[in-house]
Amino acid sequence: MAKPKLDRKTLLKNSLSVFKSRGYHGTSVNDLAAANGLLKGSIYHYFDSKKSLMLEVLIALKEHYVAKVFAKSYDEQLPPYERLRELAVRAEEIFTFEETGDFFVNIGLETMNTNPEFLAVIKEFFRDWIGSLQDLYLHVLGREEALMQAERVVAELEGSVIMMKLLGDVGYLKRTSTRVLNEYKELEKLKLKP
């Protein structure tokens, strides 16, 4: 009996899980095939190399974040503070409960000197994240200040995630999210003052 063809989304998801746990260089084509219930040679029916598979995983993950997370910052149905709060809640969920939470940073650091194609996608991810935050900060700050604030927030959140993972304390991320939201409220108040 012929095995049903594996759909691309499932293959990417299973491969992401392997890359996440073993890193790019620590993952073999055999590992990827096994995670997808394939023989080693069968993986090449889907991708011509481990590198092309990783690149598609990164692109799919970036597109997921843009569509499902960063898009919340542009939702005109909600006031800017509520959009930021939604982003913060979603970021906490991702970094705390989803295995992909710190994937871009880990793979970026591991491969930045060996795989410029990966780094290009990872940079796009961070530019999109910063851009979504900058859009929210434009409601309370000028263009340059909004960009600097967005960059600072992303850096603080990433640092909090590292501390949370290393020390096993989700409080680092929660405290950063709370501080970011409180600072935004204060900026809104200042903007409203005559």
C-alpha positions as CSV (number, residue, x, y, z in Angstrom):
1,M,0.0,0.0,0.0
2,A,1.4,3.4,-1.0
3,K,2.0,5.9,1.8
4,P,0.0,9.1,1.4
5,K,1.9,12.1,0.3
6,L,3.0,14.3,3.1
7,D,1.5,17.9,2.9
8,R,4.0,20.7,2.9
9,K,2.6,22.4,5.9
10,T,3.0,19.3,8.1
11,L,6.5,18.7,6.7
12,L,7.5,22.2,7.6
13,K,6.0,22.0,11.1
14,N,7.7,18.7,11.8
15,S,11.0,20.0,10.5
16,L,10.7,23.1,12.6
17,S,10.4,21.0,15.7
18,V,13.6,19.1,14.8
19,F,15.6,22.3,13.9
20,K,14.3,23.9,17.2
21,S,15.5,21.0,19.3
22,R,18.8,20.3,17.6
23,G,19.8,23.5,15.8
24,Y,20.6,23.8,12.2
25,H,24.1,22.3,12.2
26,G,23.0,19.5,14.7
27,T,20.2,18.4,12.5
28,S,20.8,15.8,9.8
29,V,18.7,15.0,6.8
30,N,18.1,11.6,8.4
31,D,16.6,13.4,11.5
32,L,14.3,15.5,9.3
33,A,13.2,12.4,7.3
34,A,12.5,10.4,10.5
35,A,10.5,13.3,12.0
36,N,8.3,13.2,8.9
37,G,7.9,9.4,8.7
38,L,10.1,9.3,5.5
39,L,13.1,7.5,4.4
40,K,16.2,9.7,4.1
41,G,16.1,9.7,0.3
42,S,12.4,10.5,0.3
43,I,12.9,14.0,1.8
44,Y,14.6,15.0,-1.4
45,H,11.2,14.6,-3.2
46,Y,10.2,17.7,-1.2
47,F,13.4,19.7,-0.9
48,D,16.7,19.5,-2.7
49,S,18.7,20.1,0.5
50,K,18.6,20.7,4.2
51,K,19.4,24.3,3.5
52,S,16.4,24.8,1.2
53,L,14.1,23.2,3.8
54,M,15.4,25.4,6.6
55,L,15.0,28.5,4.4
56,E,11.3,27.6,3.7
57,V,10.8,26.9,7.4
58,L,12.1,30.4,8.2
59,I,10.0,32.1,5.5
60,A,6.8,30.2,6.6
61,L,7.4,31.1,10.2
62,K,8.0,34.8,9.4
63,E,4.9,34.9,7.3
64,H,2.9,33.3,10.2
65,Y,4.1,36.0,12.6
66,V,3.4,38.8,10.1
67,A,-0.2,37.5,9.5
68,K,-1.2,36.3,12.9
69,V,0.8,38.5,15.4
70,F,2.2,41.7,13.9
71,A,-1.1,42.3,12.0
72,K,-2.7,43.0,15.3
73,S,-0.8,46.3,15.5
74,Y,-2.6,47.6,12.4
75,D,-6.2,46.6,13.5
76,E,-7.9,50.0,13.3
77,Q,-10.9,48.5,15.3
78,L,-8.9,48.9,18.5
79,P,-7.2,51.9,20.1
80,P,-3.4,51.9,19.9
81,Y,-2.9,50.8,23.5
82,E,-5.2,47.8,23.1
83,R,-3.3,46.8,20.0
84,L,-0.1,47.0,21.9
85,R,-1.7,45.0,24.7
86,E,-2.8,42.3,22.2
87,L,0.7,42.1,20.8
88,A,2.2,41.8,24.3
89,V,-0.3,39.0,25.2
90,R,0.5,37.1,22.0
91,A,4.2,37.6,22.5
92,E,4.0,36.2,26.0
93,E,2.0,33.2,24.7
94,I,4.5,32.5,21.9
95,F,7.6,32.9,24.0
96,T,6.2,31.0,27.0
97,F,4.2,28.1,25.4
98,E,5.1,27.7,21.7
99,E,8.3,26.0,20.7
100,T,9.1,28.6,18.1
101,G,9.4,31.4,20.5
102,D,13.1,32.1,20.3
103,F,13.8,30.2,17.1
104,F,14.8,33.2,15.0
105,V,17.4,34.4,17.5
106,N,18.8,30.9,18.1
107,I,19.1,30.0,14.4
108,G,20.3,33.5,13.5
109,L,23.2,33.3,16.0
110,E,24.0,29.8,15.0
111,T,24.1,30.4,11.2
112,M,24.8,34.1,10.7
113,N,28.3,33.5,9.5
114,T,27.5,30.5,7.3
115,N,24.1,31.1,5.8
116,P,23.4,34.7,4.6
117,E,20.0,33.6,3.1
118,F,18.8,32.6,6.6
119,L,20.0,35.9,8.1
120,A,18.2,37.9,5.4
121,V,14.8,36.3,6.4
122,I,15.6,36.7,10.1
123,K,16.4,40.4,9.6
124,E,13.1,40.8,7.8
125,F,11.3,39.2,10.7
126,F,12.9,41.7,13.1
127,R,12.2,44.7,10.8
128,D,8.6,43.6,10.5
129,W,8.3,43.3,14.3
130,I,10.0,46.7,14.9
131,G,7.8,48.2,12.2
132,S,4.6,47.0,13.8
133,L,5.6,48.5,17.1
134,Q,6.8,51.7,15.5
135,D,3.4,52.1,13.9
136,L,1.9,52.0,17.4
137,Y,4.4,54.4,18.9
138,L,3.7,56.9,16.1
139,H,0.4,57.6,18.0
140,V,2.4,59.0,20.9
141,L,5.9,59.9,19.6
142,G,7.5,61.5,16.6
143,R,8.9,59.2,13.8
144,E,12.5,58.9,15.0
145,E,11.5,58.5,18.6
146,A,8.9,55.9,17.7
147,L,11.5,53.9,15.8
148,M,14.0,54.1,18.7
149,Q,11.3,53.0,21.2
150,A,10.2,50.1,19.0
151,E,13.8,48.9,18.7
152,R,14.3,49.2,22.4
153,V,11.1,47.2,23.2
154,V,12.1,44.4,20.8
155,A,15.6,44.3,22.4
156,E,14.1,44.2,25.9
157,L,11.7,41.5,25.0
158,E,14.4,39.3,23.5
159,G,16.6,39.9,26.5
160,S,13.7,38.9,28.8
161,V,13.1,35.7,26.8
162,I,16.8,34.8,27.1
163,M,16.7,35.4,30.9
164,M,13.4,33.5,31.2
165,K,14.8,30.5,29.3
166,L,18.1,30.4,31.1
167,L,16.7,30.9,34.6
168,G,13.4,29.2,34.2
169,D,11.4,32.2,35.3
170,V,8.6,33.5,33.2
171,G,8.5,36.6,35.4
172,Y,11.3,38.3,33.3
173,L,9.0,38.4,30.3
174,K,5.9,39.3,32.2
175,R,7.6,42.2,34.0
176,T,9.0,43.5,30.7
177,S,5.6,43.3,29.0
178,T,4.0,45.1,32.0
179,R,6.7,47.8,31.9
180,V,6.2,48.4,28.2
181,L,2.5,48.7,28.5
182,N,2.7,51.1,31.5
183,E,5.3,53.2,29.6
184,Y,2.9,53.4,26.7
185,K,0.0,54.6,28.9
186,E,2.3,57.3,30.3
187,L,3.2,58.4,26.8
188,E,-0.5,58.6,25.9
189,K,-1.1,60.8,28.9
190,L,1.7,63.1,28.0
191,K,0.4,63.3,24.4
192,L,-3.0,64.3,25.7
193,K,-1.7,67.1,28.0
194,P,-2.2,70.6,26.5
